Amino acid sequence: MSKYYQLQLITAILSISLTFLTSCHKVNQNTKMNKQTISLLDHWEFKQVEKSEWMKAEVPGTVHTDLMNNGKIEDPYYRMNERDVQWIDKVDWEYKTTFNIEQSSLNNQHIHLHFDGIDTYGIVYINDHKVGETDNMFIEWDFDIKPFITEGQNTLRVVLESPIQKGLEELEKHGYGLPAVNDQSEIGELGDKQVSIFTRKAGYHYGWDWGPRLVTSGIWRDVTVQLWDNNKIDNVLVHQNTNQEKADLTIITALDQPSKKALKVVAKIDGKVVNETTSEANATSISQQFTIENPELWWPANLGEPHLYQLEIELYEDAELLDIHKERIGLRTIKVVQKPDEDGKGKSFYFEVNGRPVFAKGANYIPNDLFLPRVSDSTYHHMIQSTLDANMNMLRVWGGGIYENDIFYDLCDEKGILVWQDFMFACSMYPGDKAFLESVKQEAIDNVKRLRNHASIALWCGNNEMEMAWAPGREDMGWGWKQQYTPVQRKDIWGDYEKVFHELLPEVVAEYTDDQFYWRSSPTGGDGEIAHYEHRSGDMHYWGVWHGEHPFSDFRKYIGRFMSEYGFQSFPEFKSVKKYTIPEDYDIESEVMASHQRSGIGNLRIKKYMEDHYQVPTDFEDFLYVGQLLQAESIYSAIQAHREKMPYCMGSLYWQLNDCWPVASWSSMDFYGEWKALQYFAKDVNKNTSLIVNHDDEKLSVKIASDIDVANESELNIKLMNFEGKILFDISKTIKSINANNTAEVFSNPIAEIIKQSKSDEILLVTTLKNKEEVVDTDYHYFVLQKELNLPQPKVEFAFTEKGNDLLVTVSSDQLVKNLFIEVNQEQAELTDNYFDVLPNQKVEVLISSRKNEKISKNNLRFKHLQQTMVEVVK
């Protein structure tokens, strides 16, 4: 527990009378709560400040989406439309609404206007009285409006000042620019003036190497009027000391203001009263302590149930109910273990949950849209369920986006998905003046308080790639940033960095959380060591493959203790591409396809790697399909390499899970929620227990990587077959036991003894692991590159069985089918598998369902396999 909360706890314990309740507590359940909330989400209008035309608006919303809804601009995501809307961020906008207040409500002691979020520079008026200004998208804003409110109709106006004009003012005041490599200032018609770093706003709005430049403004989260008398709950901190036998909880309830009278706090767990505490007058917080015996623990996905308890805190003054706070909590311990290696040259880096080491399997997560308010709850459900379905247990909320909406963390709690939480700083250097630091501190406090009690929060990280990019003290490292500045400027820039990431943020985490772990930057070697591809501590971002043009085999060469970024790009499937293009755009080098690719080297980089591994199709649709296979195979091999190195390596988070607009990127799910081939491959390779098969010129090796202990015997079978199904080699072996967080070789043999006289381009190895007759994993291993495979032309048959609205597809073939893709021309379709191989005379079943509960029709299916894209080798 932090010193701050230790002091609060000691003070509170000295000033309270503590009573553990049985049947003596009596509360009138029909008592009306003193605190009232009025939602202000209706009847909004907006206009450009310099013009007179008022138009209908949505709140939460953005200027861009309101202009679209009123037919003033076209969809910026379609073709090249992004370039036509760059004027929007350079002018001011005004929003207004009216709301009614009854005379009785005016008698409340406190009447406040509360914004959960304003993007970004706002001037707020009530009945033409200025009540305050805003300048940080990530802060909740609260204004006392009691002096300005009247009975009957009241008018709320918010003037949103141009984030670009404000940014230019801050740039001029600063005197020189700061590194912001992803700020697409030229697309924004600013030349080389990069202003994103001066505004506390989502960095990706200014562009990134996977996103457009659409610098939004708007009231982007809920706005309410809050009325209350006496007091209310400001926030609640849950401190826990948990093990298998018991959970000792300390709940610290912070009050909105010092209480004039004694207040009573009642704590409930799952509806049952567990503690009642009464404070003395003038208390600013109230502490409660109680124990839960034999608790049901919260576990990460696939390692146990992520059990959640319902915590309810009720605040009373005498018999009057003032306020209620509700949230779900998980009882667990999470630690980051950094244990020195025996040779003293490195340290471990892994998450330990409830005393159990956990190999982190997952991805990096970015916002789902540039226009944040239109991300629906169903989208969040789909994203987190897809994470779980891909056998992941961790997402990293990356630092160039936002502190996500509450529903994101609620769902991660429910599904057992650990969250690596960045603060919102990425790939840039930032100012360090007093006003900026004060804003950042309040931003950190607001979001730490909001998120800290979530069971899923595993780590707080200061920033993304800033330490590595600046590389203090190392002229031979970094991205060349510091060399652009004078010695004095370099000292100031790094000094400002240290104020935020070495002082301010860790102090906030220490003061306002239950001893949660803070990590300065990702990646970093820790202990002042700059991250690089061969460091033996901390976390690693490996971009040798892709940016460095390393071969895929180097995924096995460069492995750190925790791989928090690596990746490879692909295009969305053709069904998705058709939504933002027209036929004349169907060329990877067309203006539109190039615009929907923000990594300058992107489309041709994909083609270059494809030439190394696949026959490059001339057909556009086939190219998109093979590109997805290329991405999937590369990241599959990377994840295998990382798991193979357990327990040295204990985390593998690829870049990236999702997209914020329709684009060619590193994502495994496209903007429309479609699973790419990579998402299916991740589902396979992330199984709790997984086979890893490799070969070189000398031998064949079979290993088992496992996150869990398997105490009873398992059966391993290895078959070599040709593409017609003839068995050429067959051996079985009993595996006595399998150990958690470990990879063990269970079979090796000289390669020549297995292949013998077979042609390596016409065979595959099928390895199957069974436990109690259930298939644990199956691996298909080929001995040459995909472009060298001498694939047959199979006779593929399909059978269809309706199961309510779902459709069961049964696939069979007389010969090998490579990477069968089932395209479903219906929205929000889900498949149990895709892009899979079909062995000769094997039947594979795929269930297709709809998230919209629509009937899946076989007439909406199309099929494609790799043989159909190849011309030179296929028989």
N, C-alpha and C positions, 0 to 999 in steps of 0.2 A: 504494500500500500504506500502511496506517495506521502511525503512529509505533510503536505497540505491536508490530505484527508485524515492522516493520523491525528493531526492537531484538532481537526473538526470532530473526529470521533471521540477523543478524550474530553473535549469541551462539552459535547452533547451528552456523553455518559454521565458527567458530573451534574448535568442540569435536568435530568429526566427521571421520572419514576417509571419503572419498567414492569409491566404486568403481562405474563403469558396467559392467554385466554383459553378457557374451555367453554362452558355454557353461559358464562356471565355476561358476555358482550351482546348488547342489544342495540340494533340499528334499525331505524325505520327505512325499509328498502324503497319506500315510495317518496322519500324525501327528495325534493327538487334541489339539484345542485346549484350552488350560488353562481358559479362561473357560467356565462353564456357566450355563445359564438354565433356570429352572423356571417354567412358566406357571401362573398361579393364576386361571384363568377358570372353574373348575368347582366344583360343590357349594356354591354360595352360598345363604344364607338371609338374610331381613331381617324386621324388625318395627318398629313404632312403639315408641320408647323407653319410653313410659309403659305399654305393654301387653305381654302375655306371649305372644301368638300369633306363632310363627315361620312364615314363608311362603317358598316357593321364589323365588329371585331370579336375575337374569341379570347377569353382569359381562363386558364393559362394559354398563352399563344406567343407568336412572334410577328413582327412586321411583315416578313416575307410571306408567311402562310396567310395572313390576313389580306395581303395584296393579291395572292393567288385566288383566295376564296371570293374576292370581289371582281375577279376578271381583269385586274390591272397588269399583271405579269403572267408569263407562262411558267410552267414547272421548270425550275432551274436545273433539275436533274436530267431533263430530256435533251439529248444531243448536246448542242453548244450553248444552251440558254443561260448557263451560269455567267457567261461573259456579258450578257445584256442587263444584269441586275446589280452591277457593282456600284451603281449610284446610290442604292438604298442606304448603305451604311455611312454615307457622307452627309446626310441631312438629318434634321431632328423630327421627331414624331410625337404626337400627343394622343393620349388615351383618356377617356372619361366614362363615368357611369354615375348613376344616382342610386341611393338607398334610403329607406325610411327608418326613422327611430321614434319609438313611442315615448311619450312623456315619462312613463314609469321607468324606462331604461335610463333616462338622463339622471336619475337619482343614484345610479351606481357610482361608487367612489372612483372607479377606474374605467376609462373607456379608451382602448388602444386600437390603432390600425396596425395590422400585422401582415407583412409580406414574407412568404416562405422563400421567395427569390425574385429579384428584379435584374434583368439583363439590359444594361449594367448601370449606365449613368442616368439616374432618375431624379427629377424634382417633383415632390409630392405636395399636392394642395388639397385641403378640405374647405369647401365653400369659399374658395379663392384665397384662403390663408395658407401660406407656405408652412408646412409642418416638418419638412426635412428633405435631405438629399441622400442618394445612394451612389456607391461607386465600386461595388464588389458583387459580382454575380453569385458568389458562393456564401454570402452572409444572409441570415434572416434579419429583416429590418422591422423595428417596432417603434411606433410613434404615438405619443400621448395626444389624443385629439379631443379630449373632454372640453378644453376651453373653446373649441371651434364648432362643436356639434350642436345642432338645433333639433327641436321637435319637428317631425314630418320629414320632408324630403331634404336630403343632403347630397352634395356633389363632390365626387372624388375625381381629381385630375392627376395624371402622371405625365410629365414631359420627359421623353427619352432623348437625351442628347447623343449626337453622333459619336460612337466609340472611336471612329477614325480621327475625327477632328480633335477629340480629347487626347487621343494617343499622340497626335502630331504635336500638340501643346506640351505634353510630357517629354517627348523626344527633344524638343527645342530646349526645355528647361534643363534636361540632363546634360546637354552639351555635346554628346556623341552617341552613336548607336551602340547597341549591344548585340551579341550573336543571337540569331533567331533563324536557324537554317531552314525551317519548314514554313516560315512566314512567306506566303506567295504574294509579295507586295507588288510585283509587276502585273500579275493578273488583277490585283486590286487597284491598278492604275496609280500607284504611288511611286513607281520607279524602285529605287533601292531603300526607301524609307520603311523600315520594318518596325511597327509600333505595337505588336501584340504583347511584348513583354512588359509594357508600361500599364496595362489594364488587367485587373484581376477578373479574368473572363476565360472561358474555355479556349485553350490555345488552338485546338484543331479547327475552330471557326475561321481562323486566318489561313487555313490550308495545311495540309500535311502530305506525306508521300503516298497516301492512300485516300486523300479527301480533297474536296473542292474548297474554294475560298468563298464563304458566305457568312459574313460577319453580322450576326443577328442582333436585334434588340427586341425587348418585349417583357411583359410580366409573365415569367416562365413557370412560376409555381403558384400555388393557391394564395389568395388574399382574403383576409377576414377582419371583421371588427370583433374585438374581445371585450366583454364587460364583466366586472366582478367587484365585489366588496371585500374589504379586509385583506385577504391574502390568497395566493394560489401557489401551485407547485411550479417551480422553474425547471428543475431537472432532477433525475434520479440516477445515482451511481450504484451499481451492484458489484460488491466485492465478495469474492468467494474463495474458500479454501476447501477444495473438493478432492475426494478419493472414492474408492469403491465402497467404503463403509459409511461415509457420511459427508455431507456438504455443510460447512459452517458459512453462513451468509451474513454479511453486514450490508444493510441497505441505507444509503445516505440520501435523504430527501432534502434538496436545497429549495428554500422558499424564495418567492419573488422579492420579498422585502422582510426586514426584521418584524417579528410578530409583536403586536402590542399586548396581546393576551396569550395565555397558555393555549397551545394547539395540540390536538391529538392526531396521531397517524396510525392507521390500521393497515397492516400488511396481510394480504391473502395470497395463498398459493393454490392454484386450481380451484378457486372459490372458497377455500377453507381458511379461516382466520388463523394465522400463526403467530401474530405478535401485535400488541397494542402499546404505543409509547406516547407519553405526554411530556411536552417540553415546558420550560419556564418561559416567561415573557422575554422578548427581545432576542429570541433564538433566530439565527439565520439558516440553520439546517437542523434536521432531526435524524438521529441514527437509531437503527433497529438491528438487533442481532437475534438470529434463530438458527436452528439446525434441522436439516432434513436427513433422516436416517435412511441408509440403504438407497441412495438416490439412483434414479435411472439416468445414466450418463448420456451426454451428447457425443456422438461419434461421427467422424467423416464418412462420406459415402462408401459403401461396400465393406466397411470395417465394423459396422454395427449400426444401430438405430440412432438417428439424430433427434433424440427425445427433447421436447420442449415443455417447459412448465409455464403456466399463465400466472404472471405476477401482477397484482393489483394493489395500488397504494391509494388509500382514501385519507383526505385531509379534512379535519373537523375543527370548528370553533364551538365549544360546548356541544350541542346536539346538531348544529348546522353543518351540513356537508358543503365544504368550500370547493373541493376539486377532486378529481380522480385521475390517476395515471395508470395506464395499462400497457404492458408489453410482454412478449414471450422471451424467456431466457433459457439458455442451455447450461447445464452443470457440467463443467469440464475444465481441464487444465491444458493450456497450450504454451509450449516453450520452444524457443529456437536454440538448438544445441550446437555450440561451437567448441568442440573438444580438440585440443592439440594432437596432431599426429605423433606417433612414436619417434619419428626422426626429427621432429621440431620444425618441419618445413611447410606445414600447412595446418588447417583446422577444418573440422567437419562443419557442415551447415545443413541442418535438417530440422523439420518440425516434429515435435514430440507431443502427442495428444493423449491425455490420461496415462502418461508414463510409457506410451507405446510409440516407437519411431514410425513415421509415416513417409512413404515415398509420394511426393506430390506429383500428380498427373493432371495436366490441364492446359490452359491457354491464357493468353493475354486478352483482355476485354476492353473494347472502346465503346463510346456512345453509339446507339443504334440509329441515329439520325442527326443531321445538322439542326433540324427543327425539333428540338427536344420535347416540347409539350405534346406532339402528336405520336410519341411512342406509347403504344397502348399497353394495358396490363396483360393482354393476351400475348403481345410480343415478348414481354419479360418472362411470362410463363414458358413460352416456346424456347427462349434462349437458355434458361436455367434447366428446363427439362432435357433439352438437347445436350447440355453439359453432363448431366447425370447419365443420360442414355449412352453417351460416348465413354462411359466408365471413368470419367474424370472426378477429381476430388478437390480441385483448386482453380480459382480464377484470379488473375492479377488485374485489378482496376488501375489502368495505366494513367500516368500523371498529366497527359495533355488533354484530358477530357473533363469529366465532372465527378464530384462526389455523388454517387448514384442516388436515385430515388429510393425511398424506404422499401418499396416493394422488392427491389433487387436483393437487398440484404435479408428481408423476410423470407424470400424464396430460397436463398442460399442457406439460411438457418434450417428451413424445412427439409431441404434435400441433402444436407450434409456437405455442402460445398464450402471449403475454406476460402477466405478472401485475403489476398495480399493487397493492401490498400495503399496506393501512392497518394501523397499530397499532390496538388495540382500544379506541378512544375515539370517541364520537360524540354530537353534538347535546346536550351537557351541559357543565357545568363540574365539576371534580373537586377533592378535597382535596389538600393538599400537605404533610401531616405526615411526620415521619421514617419511620414504619413504612410508610406508603402508598408513599413514594418508593422505599424499599428493595425493596418487593414489585414495584413497576413495573419497577425496574431489572433484577431477576432474571428477570421475565417477558420483558422485551425481550431479554436475553442468551440465554435458553433458546431463544426462537423465532428470533432472528437466526441463532444457530448451527445450528439445525435446517434452516433454509430457504435460507441464503445461497448454497450451492453449486448450487442449481437453475438451470438455464440460463434458465428462464422468468422469474425474478425481475428486474423492470425498474426498480422504484422502491419505496422505503419512504416511507410518508406518515404523519405524526404523528397526524392525527385527521380526522374528518368534520365540517365545517361549524362548528367551534367558534370559530375566529377571526372568521369572517364574522358569527356570531350575537352575539358579545360586542362586536366592532368597537371595539377600544381607541382612545381619543382622538377618536372620532367620535360625538357625541351624535345626529347626524342619521341614523346608520346602525345596523344590528344588529337584533336581534329583541326589543328592549326589556328585555333581561335586566339590564343593569348599572344601569338606572334604579330597580330594586327594592331596591338596597343602599345603605348609608351610604358615604361616601367612604373610610373605613377598610376596610370590608368589600370594596369594589371593588378597592382596592389589594392586599389580601391574595389575593383570588380570582385576579386577573390575575397576581400574583406567583407563585402556585402553578402557574398555566398555563405561565408562562415556564420554571419549574424543569423541568417535564416535557418540553415540546415545543421549547423553544429551547436546552436544556442537556442533560438526561439522554438523551433518545432520539437526538439527532444524535451525541452522544458514543459511545453504544453502537454505532450504525451505523458510525461512523468507526473505532472500535477493533476491531470483530469482523467486518468484511466486507472484500471485495476492492474498496475504494473505490466502493461502491455509492451511488447517489444518494438523498439524503434531502430530502423536501419537507414543510414544517412543517404544513400544513393543506390540506384540499381543501374549498372552493376558496380560493385566495389569489392576489393579484396578484404576490406576491413583493416583496422589498425593502421590506417594511413597508406595502405598499399593500393595503387591504382590497378584496376582490373585490366587483365590482358588474357590472351588465349591459352596461357600456360600457368596461370596462377593457381594455387592449391588451397585457396580459402575463399569465403564469401560466395557471391553469385556471379554468373557469367552470361553475357550476351554474345553469342557466337554468330557472326555474319560473314564468316569466310565463304561459306556456301551462300550464294546470291551476290552480295556486294563485292566480295573478294574473288569471285569466280573459282573458288575451290571446287574440286570434284565432290560428289556426294560421299565418296569414301572417307572424306575428311571429317564427317560427322563422328566417325569412330576414333579419330585422331585427337580432336580437341574437345575434351570433356572436363567440365568443372565440377565443383561440389554441388552446385545447384544451377541448373540451366534455366534461367528466367526469361531468355529470349533467343530465338533462332527461327528461321522460316524460309519459305519458298512460295512464289506467287503462282496464281492461276487466274483464268477468266471465269466469270459465271457461266452456267450452262446456257445453251442457245435460247431456251425458253425465256430466260431472264434478260439476255442481251437484246432480244427483240422488243422489250418494253421501253428501251431508251434509245433505240436506233431505228433507221430505215434501211432497206436493202442496199442502198448505195454506200452505206457505212460498213458493210460486211468485209472488212479487210483490217488486219491488226495494225496496219500503218495508216489507216484512214484518219482524217482529222478528228472525227468523233471518238473512235476507239483510242486514239492517242490522248485525247483530252480526258477520257475516263480511265486514265492510267497516270498516276502522279509520281511514280518513281521514274525519273527521266530515262533510265536504261531499261525499263520494265518489259515492254512487249518483245523487243528484240533479244533481251536477256533470256526470256522464256524460250524463244525460238532457238537460241544458241545451245542451251542445256538440252532441249528436245532433240536437236541434231546429234547430241552425244549418246542419247538413250533410246530414241524412238525413230521410226520413219516419220518424217514431217509431212503431214497431209497437206494437199493443195486446197482441199475443200475447207471453207471457213468453219462450218459447223463441226467437222471432224477435228479441226485444229483445236477448237475449244475443248472438245472431249478429251483428246490426247493430252492437252495441257493440264487438265484436272488429274489425269492419271500420273503425269510427271510430278506434280506437286505432292500427290498422295504417297507415291512410292518414296519420295525424298524424305518427307517428314516421318513416315513409317520407319524408315531405316534409322533416322535420328533418334526417335523414341526408343527403338530397340537398343541402340548403342548406349543410351543413357541408363536404361534399366539393366543392361548387361553389366554395367559398372557398379551396381549396388554392392555394398553400402557406401562406396567412395562417393558416388553421385547419388543424391537423394531427392532430386526434383527435375521435372521436365515440363516446362510451360512454353508451348510454341506460340509464335506470333502469326496469326491472331485468330480469335474465334469468329468475329463478326465484322460487318461493314456498316458505314454510316451513310452510304449512297451507292448507287449501282456503279461498279468499278472493277477493274482487274487489280487484285491485291493478294495479300498473304492469308486471307481469311479462309476458314473451313466451312463457313455458312455465308451465303451472299446476302445482299441488302433485303431481298424479298423473303428471306428465311429458308431458302432452299439449301439442303445439305449438299456440299460438294463431295467429290470422291474422298477427300481427306477426312471428312467427318466420319464416314463409314470406316475408313482404315484406322482412324484413331479409336473408334469403338472396339475394333478387333485387337489392336496392339496394347490397349490399356486394360485388358482383362486382368483380374487379380492375379491369375497364374497364366503365364504366357510362354510359348516356345520361341526360341531364338535359334535359327539355323543359318550357319555361314559356311563358306568353303573358300579355300585358296588352292594354289597349285599342288599342295601337298596333302591336305586332309579335309575331311568334312567334320563339322562340329555341331552337336545339338546341345543346347543349354535350356534350362528352365529358370525363368525369372518369376519371383512370387512376392506378393505383398503380405501373404498370409501363410500360416503354418498348415501343412497338410500332413497329419500324423499317420493316417492309414496308407496302405500301399496303393500306388498308381501304376497303370500299364502304359508303356510307351511302345508305339508301333511305327516303324519306318519302312516305307515302300518307295521303290523307284519304278516309275512307269513311263511308257511312251505316250504320245498324244492320242493314240488310238485305244489306250487303256490296257495294254499288255504289261503285266507285272514282270519286272526285270530283277528286282531285289526286294527281299522282304525279311524283316527281323523284328522281333519283339523283345522287350526287356521290362522287368519289374523295378519300379522306383520305390524304395523302402519308405522314404519320407521326403517332404519338401519344407524348407525353412523360410520363414518370413524375412522380407527385406534382404534378400540374398539371390544371387544368380549362381547356379552350379552347372558345370558341364556333366551331362549324363550319358553322352555317347560321342565317340570320335573314332574315325577310321580313315585309313589312307584313301584318298579320293579315287585312285585308280582301281582299287578293289571293288568299289561300288559301281562306278560307271562302266568299267571294263571296255568292251568294244562299242558301246552305245554312242550315238552321235549326241553331243552335248546340246545341240540346238533343237533336239526332238524329244527331250525327256524332262521330267520334273520329279522332285522328291516330295512325297506326301507324308508328313509326320503328324501323328495323332497321339494326344495324351488323354487317357480316360481314368476316371476315378469312380469306383462302384458302378461301372458300365455307363456312366454319363461322360460325354465328351467335354473335357475341360478346355482344350484348344486344339486347333488344327493349323498346320503351316504348309503352304505350298512354296517350294523353293525351286527356282530355275537356275541354270548353270551358265547362261549367256545373257547379254543385254536383250531388252525387249525387241530392239530393231533387228537382232540377229536370229530371233526365234523362227524356226521353219514351221509355221502354224498351218494346220489343215483348214479346209473349208467345211465346217461342221453342218450337220442337219439338225437344227434346233427346233424343238417342239415346245409349245406352250399350252397349258390347260388352265382354265379359269373356273373358280368356284366362288359364288357369291355367299358372303357371310354377313347378312344384314346389309348395312351400307358399305362394309369392307369388301375387298376383293382379294382372294388368295390366288396367287400366280404360281404354278408349278412348272419349272423349267427342266428339260432333259435334253440330252444331245448324244449322238453316236460317237463324237470326238470332242477333244478339248475345246471349250469356249473361253476365250481370254477377256476378262473385264467386261462382263455383260452389264450394260447400262439400260435401265428402265426409265424412260422419260414419261412423266405423268402430266398431261396437259390439262390439269385442274389445279386451282389454287389451294395452297396449304395442305398438300398431300404428304403423308408420312409413309415411309417404307422401312420394313425391318432389315433390309439389306439392299445393297446396290453396288455396281461396279465390281462384281464378284466373278471368280472363275467357276466354271462348271466342268467337272471331270467327265470323261466318257462313261455313259450309262448311269450317271448319277442323277438323282432328282433333288432339285433345290426348290424350297418353298419360300415365297416372299409375300407377306401380308401388307396390303396397301390400304390405308385408312385416311380419313379426312379430318383435320382439326375443325372444320366448319360443319362436321356431321353430314356432309353431302355424300350421296351415293357415288362410289367409284365405278366408272364404266370402262370396260376393256377397250372400247372404241377410242378412248383418250390415251391409250398407251402406244408408245413407240419403243423399239428395241435397237440397240447398237452394240457391237462388240469389236474388239481391236482388229480382228482379221479383216473387217470391212474397211479399215483405213489404210491397210498395207497393200502394196502392189509388187514389191520386188522379191520378197522371200516366201510369201504364202504359197502353198502348193496349189 
